Amino acid sequence: MNEAGDKMRTAIKLTMGIFACFAVSVSVTANDAVGMIKISQGQVSLQRAGGNTEARAGTRVYAADRLRTGADGSVGVTLKDNTLLSAGPNSLITLDKFKFDSKTHAGAISVGVKRGTLSVATGKIAKQSPESVEFVTPSSILGVRGTEFVIEVIPTVEVD
């Protein structure tokens, strides 16, 4: 392990703890926000419907959004089912699918990790039906059977 990697892991753990304090739960329909950016540090952009904007704390996120962090960037998102996502520097994360019923906790999540790191603390959907939660990398699909994990993707070619 190198010192930079240790610092990043420590920062991700700290960010995850802070997110736990802000988690919320409400019902989600097709046009509703699926979550909110709780923390944004350094260079972080949000790509939606062909547009690109700075991603700031308090910004709502929707299914099909893409979050990109720069070399000094990190971002933390709380989804409506209380799933916590924390992306480190040089990451590209896509919110491919999110459905959630706050009464039954039924739903589905699919998140793409194109490059970089993503720390995850699963929420109500994974507790209710873990088979409905997946994280997709360029070379694999991860099903969820636990509650906390970290994904690191080091691309061999540049990813958009």
VOGU-3710 file (C-alpha; in Angstrom, 3 decimals, decimal comma):
1> mneagdkmrt> 0,000/0,000/0,000  1,213/3,503/-0,710  0,651/6,644/1,306  -1,668/8,250/-1,281  -3,880/5,144/-1,306  -4,038/5,124/2,493  -5,035/8,804/2,538  -7,765/8,212/-0,049  -9,200/5,267/1,902  -9,191/7,350/5,094
11> aikltmgifa> -10,947/10,228/3,291  -13,585/7,863/1,882  -14,247/6,355/5,334  -14,583/9,825/6,869  -16,940/10,924/4,091  -19,085/7,801/4,561  -19,458/8,579/8,268  -20,591/12,114/7,516  -23,146/10,842/4,981  -24,746/8,620/7,595
21> cfavsvsvta> -25,760/11,763/9,456  -27,671/13,129/6,460  -29,479/10,060/5,051  -33,148/10,488/4,112  -35,896/8,177/2,834  -38,819/9,046/0,556  -40,725/7,440/-2,305  -39,260/7,803/-5,802  -41,155/7,978/-9,080  -39,718/8,098/-12,589
31> ndavgmikis> -39,229/11,902/-12,705  -38,139/12,378/-9,089  -34,602/12,907/-7,933  -33,052/9,624/-6,815  -30,735/11,264/-4,318  -28,664/14,275/-3,413  -25,030/15,290/-3,404  -24,129/15,736/0,250  -20,430/16,541/-0,126  -18,453/17,836/-3,097
41> qgqvslqrag> -14,779/18,745/-2,850  -12,377/19,830/-5,567  -13,305/19,372/-9,201  -16,626/17,495/-9,525  -18,962/17,707/-12,507  -22,466/16,420/-13,135  -23,394/15,339/-16,649  -27,115/15,196/-17,438  -28,931/15,063/-20,782  -25,875/16,184/-22,738
51> gntearagtr> -25,110/19,088/-20,403  -22,265/19,500/-17,949  -22,397/21,490/-14,704  -20,463/21,835/-11,476  -21,736/19,349/-8,891  -22,230/21,060/-5,539  -23,542/19,912/-2,177  -27,338/20,079/-2,271  -27,601/19,218/-5,984  -30,260/16,607/-6,736
61> vyaadrlrtg> -29,230/13,598/-8,807  -31,425/11,629/-11,198  -31,281/8,239/-12,872  -28,951/8,425/-15,910  -26,757/11,152/-14,338  -22,971/10,829/-14,527  -20,609/12,138/-11,861  -16,990/12,855/-12,776  -14,266/13,833/-10,315  -10,940/15,467/-11,172
71> adgsvgvtlk> -7,523/14,730/-9,708  -8,415/16,711/-6,564  -12,121/15,801/-6,510  -14,368/13,666/-4,358  -18,134/13,469/-4,121  -20,618/11,862/-1,773  -24,202/11,031/-2,707  -27,054/9,766/-0,543  -29,721/7,918/-2,521  -33,392/7,889/-1,461
81> dntllsagpn> -33,092/4,396/0,068  -30,148/5,585/2,227  -27,491/3,986/0,022  -24,297/6,016/0,391  -21,929/6,444/-2,558  -18,526/8,092/-2,154  -16,320/8,558/-5,237  -12,645/9,418/-4,974  -10,339/11,341/-7,328  -10,357/10,679/-11,090
91> slitldkfkf> -13,626/8,730/-10,957  -16,505/8,391/-13,389  -19,731/7,038/-11,887  -23,057/6,540/-13,690  -26,441/6,216/-11,980  -27,879/3,789/-14,493  -31,059/2,705/-12,689  -32,839/3,554/-9,448  -36,341/2,538/-8,388  -37,549/2,628/-4,787
101> dskthagais> -40,823/2,218/-2,894  -40,407/3,770/0,562  -43,294/1,734/2,002  -42,122/-1,753/0,983  -38,424/-0,927/0,422  -38,665/-2,800/-2,881  -36,637/-1,439/-5,756  -33,555/-1,768/-7,909  -30,204/-0,030/-8,247  -27,598/-0,229/-10,997
111> vgvkrgtlsv> -24,498/1,963/-10,751  -21,676/2,029/-13,287  -18,106/2,521/-12,121  -16,242/3,422/-15,303  -12,997/4,437/-13,571  -11,665/5,481/-10,186  -12,904/4,425/-6,775  -16,351/4,112/-5,254  -17,057/3,322/-1,630  -20,564/2,023/-0,944
121> atgkiakqsp> -22,713/1,539/2,150  -25,899/-0,141/0,987  -29,359/1,027/1,975  -32,876/-0,329/2,236  -33,113/-1,869/-1,240  -30,085/-4,116/-0,603  -31,485/-5,173/2,757  -34,891/-5,990/1,225  -33,712/-7,627/-2,008  -29,927/-7,758/-2,497
131> esvefvtpss> -30,345/-9,411/-5,891  -31,788/-6,089/-7,145  -28,567/-4,156/-6,518  -25,636/-4,217/-8,922  -22,455/-2,293/-9,584  -21,067/-2,568/-13,099  -17,402/-2,054/-14,022  -15,867/-2,325/-17,508  -14,913/-5,937/-16,796  -17,443/-7,247/-14,248
141> ilgvrgtefv> -20,838/-6,951/-12,578  -20,866/-7,056/-8,792  -23,911/-8,328/-6,965  -24,364/-7,146/-3,405  -24,431/-9,555/-0,486  -22,808/-7,321/2,135  -23,384/-3,826/3,356  -20,100/-1,952/2,807  -17,471/-2,299/0,105  -15,052/-0,379/-2,113
151> ieviptvevd> -14,646/-0,737/-5,892  -11,537/0,427/-7,756  -11,373/0,556/-11,555  -8,114/1,284/-13,314  -8,945/1,599/-17,026  -6,475/0,426/-19,637  -7,900/3,003/-22,071  -9,429/6,447/-21,517  -13,138/6,324/-20,616  -15,631/9,115/-21,488
//
